[in-house]
Amino acid sequence: MGNKSSEVPDMRKSHKKQLPLCQPLPDHPKAKEMKEISHILDQNRSIYDLVLQDISNGKSESGAQGMTAEQVLRAALIKQMMGFSYENLEFHLEDSVTYRWFCRFTFQDSFRKSTLNQNIKAISPETWEEVNRILLEYAKVNAIEAGREVRVDCTPVESNIHKPYDSDLLWDGVRVLTRLMDAARIECNIDFEYMNHSRASKRRSIEIMNAKTAKKRNRKYKELLKLSNSTVEYAEGALKALETSSSIGAEIIKNQLSHFIPLLKKVIDQTTRRVINDEAVPASEKIFSIFEEHTDIIIKDRRDIYYGHKICLSGGASNLILDCQILDGNSEDSTLTKEMLERQQEIYGRSPLKVALDGGFASKENLKEAKEMGIKDVCFAKKRGLDISDMCRSEYVYKRLRNFRAGIESGISWLKRTFGLTRCLWRGLESFKSYVWASIVSANLLTLARHRLA
């Protein structure tokens, strides 16, 4: 990954002069961890250059009201570590002596939740990933993690959506398009004909959920599809009417209508095929949310169904997360082995000596490719027809690596329980990726701090 240019305005780069606090930080383990994380960040100040590129967006921003790159990054870390909403983050940054010290706030600094949101969301997933690699280099120099033993596993991260029943998706589309048409008529004073089918669509959606027989359910689906198609026609008429207006408000509504009309059409198509025509619709041709249209369906172990994205994580012996791939679709684990190992070569400049992977990654071809990379011992948790002697130098090494692999399960559980990786609460695919990487960076900083305090 290429480095970003450092030729940017430095008004927001460095922290402002810190005024003395009215009271010392508490003698508490959490405060000690925050101090150590602050020390690690100060030893890797190139991180702030990366963040500055994103929050400045090529513009020179100065003045007393702007957040520095340092403050933005540190506030983002607190948000992920503590699981705060932006509203709670605003409160705690006002109230807590420790958090204000950590974020390098002066007595005058006070930022609303909208400002915190705007700045934190500006940090791109590429920047978060680059920050993680800087921390891995720091861990290597300080003999915390050398990347010689690696364990790999996958886990789903859900999007912030409701269960994607076709009836609910149709109602979502109808109510959103109707709301936009209402706005076009009232706010932009655009005259066009349309009927509000929101209440009728909601009623049909509820009746579908409560239907006792397939015949009654299909009849209600046909009624809901008719209302949905009618709403699409009205929305397309509104789109044409908005062409006559040059106001900014009309342009915004036009863009939103142009975005949601095709999505509702896609829901209508998949519902017609699945319910009316009794056709099996492939997951790749479905949409699971009109708000988070990037969402994939992930079926784990042929029993658990998730809606979001599958991520593949590489962990080290230090419990640091060394790498993460956010995947499109529900790729088989066995197709990811080579790529994840090649990414380790990219990060460390050489292959690890030992690799432990979940059973789903196992195949003769993957074992062969791993050995060709120079990896001495390759352990798949399930052998799947492979001999231990082909994978590892001895049965003892195989058992040790198999036990070592199980450690990433606890790491994934920690990410989900403590850093919110169960469900992404940020909207959009880029924000989804940023959320995942922000959780990983926060976890790695806390891991590094605990290694240094041990």
N, C-alpha and C positions, 0 to 999 in steps of 0.2 A: 504494500500500500504506500503510495507516494506521500511524501511530507508536504504539508501545506505551506504556502509562502508566508514568511514572517514579516513581509513588508506591509504592515497595517498600522493604523493609528494606535498609539500606546496610551491614550488618555484613559481607556477603560481596562488596561492590562494589569497594572499594579494596584495593590490594595491602598486605600486611603490611610492617612496617618491615624493610627489607633490612639484614641484618648484613653487614659487610665480608667480601668473599671472601678466601680465603687466598692466592690467586694471581690475576694479571690474566688477562684473556681473551687467547687466542692471536692473533698477528698473521697471520691467515689470511683469504683471501677469503670463506669461508663465515661466519666470525665477524663480518666487516664487514657482510655481508648481514643477519645476524641483528640486529646493532645498528641498522641502518637500518630494518628491519621494526618493531623495538621502538619506534623514534622515530616512525614513521608511526602506529602504534597509539596512542601517547601523545598524538598531536596530534588523535586522533579518539576521545576517551574516551566519547562517547555509545554507542559499540559495546558497552562493558561493561554499560551499562544494559539493552541488549537481551538480552544473555546472562544477566544477573542475573534477568530476568523468567522465563526458562526454567528455570534451575537451582534457583531458590527455589520455583517452582511455587506461589506465593502464601503460602508459609510463611516465618516468621522463623527463619533458621538461623544460629547463631553458634557460637563456640567454636574452640578451637585446631585441631580435627581437620578442619574444613570447608575445602574449596577455595574461593577467591575466584573471582568471575566472570572476573577478569583471568587467573588461573592456568589456569582451565578452557579459555578461548579459546586461550591461548598453547600449552598442551599439545596441543590439537586440531590447531593449525597444524603443530607439530613432527611429530605423527603422520602427517599427510597429506604433508608435504614430504619426509619421510624414508621413508615407506612402512613404518612400524613396526607390528607387531602390538601389542596392549595389553601383552602380556608383555614385549616388547622395549622398549616405551615406558617401562614401569616401571623397567627396568634402566638405560636411558640417562638418565632423569631422576634416578636415584640416582648415576650414575657421572660424568656430563659436567658440567664447570664451566660451559661455554657454555650448555647447555640449562637448567641450574638458574638461571643468571643471567637467561636470556630469560624463563623462567616465573615469575620473581620469587619463587623459593623461598628461605626462610631455611635455616639449618643444621638446624633442627628439623623442617622439612617433609619428609614421606615419605608417599607415597600408593600403595596397592596397586592392581593392575591392575583389580580390581572397582570401586574408587572412581573411577578414571580413566574406565572404561567407562561407569559410571552417569552421570557428569557430562557427558562429551563427547556421549553419545547423547541427553542431555536438550535439547541445542541444536536447535531446530526448523528445518526447511527455510526457513520464512518469515523466521526471524531471520538465517540465513546469506544469504538474498537481500537483506535490508535492509542487512546489513553490506557486501555488495558495492556497493550503491548509494551508501552513505556513502563508500566508497573511490573510486567514480567521481566523486563531487563533489569529493573531495580532489584527484584527478587533473586535473579541470577547472580548479580554482582555481590549481593549480601548473603550468598550461600543459603538462601531460603528455598529456592526451587530451581533446579537445573534442567527440568524437562526430560530426564532420562527414563523415568517410568511414567507411563501415561495410561489412563483408563477412559473409555469412551462409552457413552450411553445416550439415548434419546428420551425426550419427554415432551408432552403436549403443553402448550400455553394457550389458554382460551381467550378469544376476543370477548369484549363486553357486550354481548348480544343475548336476546332471549332465545328460547328453543325455536328453531326455524321451521315451524309448521307452515305449510303452504297458505292456509287460511289467514294466519297472522301476517305473513309477508304481503299478501294481497291487501289486507286492511292497512298495513303500514304505508304501502304505496298510495292508496286512495287518500288517506288522511294527509299525507305530506303534499301531494299534488294539489289537493283542495286548499290546504293552508296557503300554498304559494299563489294559487289563483285568487284567493281572498285578498292577499297582499297586493297583487297586481291591480285589482279593481279599486281597493281603498287607498293605498299609498301612492300608486302611480296614476290613478284616475283613468284607467284603461277600460273601455267599454267592450264587453264580449259576453256571449251567452254561455252559461254553464249551470249545472245543478250540483248541489252538495250531497254526495252519496256517503259521507263519512258515517253517519249514524246507521244507515241501512247496512253498510258494509260491516260495521262492528257487530250489528245484530246477527247477520248471516255467519260471521266468524264464530260467535258464541254458539249459535245453533249447530254449526258443524262439529264443534268440540263436544256438544252434548247429544249428538245424534246417536240413536240406539241401533240403527241398521245402516248397512252400506247404501241401500237404495235411497234412504232419506238424506244421508250425507252427500251423495252425489248430486241430488236435486238441489241442495243448498249450495254446493260448490258451483253448479251451473249458474245459479242466481248471482253469486258473488263474482264470478268471472264476467258476467254481463255488466254488472256495476263497474267493475275494474276497467273493462274495455271502453265503456262510456266515459269514464273519468279520463282515460288516456286521450280520447278524441277531444274532449273539452280542453285538456291541457295543451294539446297541439294547436288548437284554435287560439288559446291565450298566447302561445309562443309567437304566432303570426301577428297577433294584435300588438304585442310588445315591440315589434320591429319598427312601429311608427314613432316610438318614444326614444329620445336620446338621453334621458336622465340616467344618473348613476344607479338609482334604485331599480329602474327597469332593467338595466344591464345585469345587475346582480340576480334578479329574479329570473331573467332569461337563462343565465348560466346554470342556475339551480334546476329549472325546468328541463333544460337540455341534459342535465346529469341524471335526474330521477326518472324521466319518461322511459328511456331505454331499459332501466333496471326493472321498472314495473312490467314492461313488455316481456322481459325475460322470465319474470315470475309467472306471468300469465301463460307463457309458452310451456314452462316446465310443469305447471299445475295441470294444464290441458292434456299434456302427454301422459303424465303419471296417473291422474285421477280419472279423467274422462276416457282416454284411449287405453288405459291400463298398460302403459309402456314403462319399461324399466329405464329410467333416465340416468346416464352415467354421472358420477359425482363431478367430473370435470366440466359438465354442461349445466350444472346447477349453480344457483346463487343462494346463499344462506342468510344474507342480511342486505337490505338496501342501504344501510348506513355504514356497515363494515363489509363492503362487497369483496374485499380481498380474502375473507375468511375461507378456510379449507375445512373439510370434514376429516377427522382423524379417528380411525377405528383401531383401538389398542387391544392386543391379545384376543381379537375377534369377539369382544364382549363389551368393552367400554367405548362410548362414542363421545368425542370432544369436537368443539367447533372453534377453530383458531388456527394455530400453526404448530407444526412439529419442529422442535429445535434439537440439534445434535451437539452435545457438550463433550469437551475433552478436559479431564482433570489431572492434576499432578499429585505426587506423594505428599506435598505440603497442604493439600486441600484447596489450593488455588484453582480457579477455572482458567485453563490455558487458552481455550478457544471455544467459539460458538458459531454454528451455522443455523440460520433461520431459513427453513425450507419452504418451497412451494409444493403444494400437494402432500400426499401421504406416501412418500418414497419408502421403499423397502430398505431396512437397515443394511442389508447386504450390498446395496448399491452405493453406500456412503463410505465404506471402509477406506478405499484408496484415497479419496479426496481428503478425508480427515487426517490421514497419515501424511499426505503431501503438504497440508497446511502446517503440520508440526515441523516439517522440514523448512518451510518458509519462515516460521517464527524463530526457530533456534539455529537455522543454518545447517542442521544435520538431523538425521532420524533418531528417535528414542531407541534405547537399548531393549526395553521391554514394553509391551503393550498388552493391556487386558481389555477385552471387549465383551459386550453382551452376546448371548447366543445367536441373536438375529443377524449379527454381522458375519457369521461363519459361512465359509465356502472354500473349496479347494483353490479356486482362482484368487480369492482374497489372501489366503495364507501364502500362496506362491508370490504374489506381488509384494506383500509385507516383507518376506524373506529377501527378495531382490533389492529392497530398499536398505538392507543391512540391519534389520531388526533381528536381534538374537532370539528372543523369546516372544511368541505370540500366543496369547491365551484367549480362547473363546469359551464363555461360561458354559455353553452346551457344545459338545464335541461335534454333533451332527455328522457322524461318519469319519471324522478326522482322528488320526492317532496322536496320542500325547507326544510320542517320540518325534513326530513331524513338527509339532507346534513348539515344544520347549525342550531344553537340554536334559531335563529329568522330570519325573513325576512330582518330586518335591517342589521344583520351581513352578510347575503348572498349578499345584494346589495353592501355593503362596500367591500367585498372580490372580487366581480365581477369587481368593479371599480379599485381595487388594482391590479388585474390580468392584466388589460389593460396597466399598467405601463411597463410590460416587452416588449411590442411592441415597445415602444420608446427606451428601452435599446437595443433591437436587431437592430433597425434602426441606433442607435448611433454606434454600433459595425461595422455595414456595411459601414456607411458613413465615419467614422473617422479612423477605424482600419483595413480596407480592407477585411472585412469578407464576402463581396459579392462574391469574386472570389479568390481562393487560387492560388498564382503565383509560388509556390514551387512544384517541381516534385517528384512524388512517394507518396505512401500511408502514410509512416511514416512521411515524410515531410509535407504532407497535415495535419496530426494530430498536428504536431509541430506548423504549421502556425496558426491553429485555437486556440490552447492553448496560443500561444504567443500573439495573439490579445486580448484574454480574460484577461491574466495577465496584459498586458499594460493598458487595460481599468480599471481594478480593482485598480491598483496603482494610476492612475489619480483620480479615485473616492475617494480613501482613502485620497489622498493629499488634495482634495477639501473639504472633511469633516473636516480635521484638520485645514484648513485655514479659514473655515466658522466662 
